[in-house]
Amino acid sequence: MNENPGSDNKDTHSDQTVEPAALPRILLISAMQEELDPLWELSQFAWSDLREQGDAIWYRSCVHDGYELISACAGEMGLTATSILQTKLILQWRPILVVMIGICGGLADAGIAVSDVIFSTAALQYQTGKLLDNKLISKVREVSANPALVNLVQQFIAAHDGEMRIKYGDDRPETNPKLFTGAYASADLVVKDSQKFDEALHAGEDVKALDMEGFAAMYTAQELHVPFGSLIVKSVSDHADKDKTKLYREFVKFTSTSVAVKFLTEAFMPWHKQQTTNMMNVPSVRSSGGRRAEPRILVICGEQLAFEYLKHSGLRWKTRDMSTIYPQLVLTTHIRNVSIVATSLLAGRTGLVEGAMRTTMLVRYWQPTMAILIGSCGGFKNYTKLGDLVIASRAFHYQFGGFKESELQAEIRSVDLIDRIRGYLQAISATYISTLVKRAYKGFKEKKFSRRPTETPDWHIQPLASSDLFIRDAAQVSRVILKDRKTIAVDMEGYAFMRSIQHQRLPLGGLIIRTVANHADILKGKSVTDYANYSSAYVTAKLLHKLVDVVNATNDYSYSPIA
């Protein structure tokens, strides 16, 4: 690679499109439509007809007591789906508060019964960390609720003597739902095993609920600076054990909605109107509607090291300060009238929630024709060598499903590389990509603690598996291969990146180009992290000169959400 970048000219121009909000907005979201239906059926709200925001989001809105309410659901369970949904809604509507409703598992030992409601004081993600030789070294991620909001919840519960009287039919428990506060523990698992609840209890203090979305809802709201953050108000449908049941299911869903609405109308709205801070004109940052439509490729570096190598790849980059939009440095250039934009994920921030949120932010702002994720990955020793380049033909989430009797009952969530890009890459592979991989190997400058692989690398177009775990575990790799026998590598963001791209309907989709830095099935194997990031960045920089021809040949190159 050329050690001298073509240009480091600072460009501080901002394309931010700001639209003031006439009324303060509150988002009401759920994972599944059945959890949102009771809200849309309430007669006290004059909901609009169903509208499409764009990007597969259908919503209803209404004005109530001086507030605009926006309601929508992800349409699927899980952290990734909620992160994508909420990121797009927040960027579109700039709310002052996000409330998530629905159902959850409750802690029986805390006296919590079916239909009781739990308000979130915090949310944590407990299935994260490192899996080394069949031992999980947990790295819990936690986010706390807004203190003023928690205090308001406690006052609301006290005013109702700790329970909620709800008018309903006969298909309900004999007692009124009790109201609790506590932490939510989230993972991409439908839990039917008390052992998993025990894991969550050890992961954080005051855990009273298990769900599949809470952490994503609260983390995304915090990272996108929603003034009062996110509040989870879910009703308990079971105790996350083998006796999991759908008893009183309709009442449970109605209870979550009823309690959330009462809290908003009786507590939050009156309290908020009395605050001295004027929240009536929070800006709404839309998807840069004033930007000139042009073919564009967005490159997202999974690691800062890949970004640095890409920056010095010989392309004539301009450096843009866009800190008001995105906290990382942004590079821009053009190749044959196609705009190229490059940036990176935040240093030290890994995982599916982070990947989904950042990808959604960047795609919504830059509106690319296609997006590329680069960086390093873990390979499988029987199928890859250190330094092999992996182009993902498919990215799938291998840690998703039900957990029962100490075993994961997998439910595969996957996104494929679109046929047009896959076919093109395969067509040029023998004469071009293979040559790039060899040139990257020969051109890498070794340093004392930065070595290249001992063998000349190959390249592959095969599936890549993702989860919130860094793994060095042969048994786990075997389990991954059982889900898709052609899988040869793992990472922590690929599926979330591809799902976000799919959700936002980019004309040429997403492309993952990662290089094997280590073997995920060897506990103490060698690592070539520097080389992996260099190789991925080098191949991508050269490949862009080919991909722009595909972009230019695309009739529909513009990302155009329906506002």
Secondary structure, DSSP 8 states (H G I E B T S, - for coil): --SS-S---EE------EEE-SS-EEEEEESSHHHHHHHHT-TTS-----EEEETTEEEEEEEETTEEEEEEE-SS-SHHHHHHHHHHHHHHH--SEEEEEEEEEE-GGGT--TT-EEEEEEEEE-S-EEEETTEEEE--EEEE--HHHHHHHHHHHHHTTTB------SSS-SS--BEEEEEEEE-SEEEE-HHHHHHHHHHSTTEEEEESSHHHHHHHHHHTT-TT-EEEEEEEEE-SSTT---TTHHHHHHHHHHHHHHIIIIIIHHHHHT-SS--TT-EEE-S-TTS----EEEEEESSHHHHHHHHTSS---EEE--TTT-SS-EEEEEETTEEEEEEE--TT--SHHHHHHHHHHHHHHH--SEEEEEEEEEE-TTT--TT-EEEEEEEEETT-EEEETTEEEE--EEEE--HHHHHHHHHHIIIIIHHHHHHHHHH---BTTB---SS---EEEEEEEE-SEEEE-HHHHHHHHHH-TT--EEESSHHHHHHHHHHTT-TT-EEEEEEEEEETT-TT--B-HHHHHHHHHHHHHHHHHHHHHHHHT-S--------
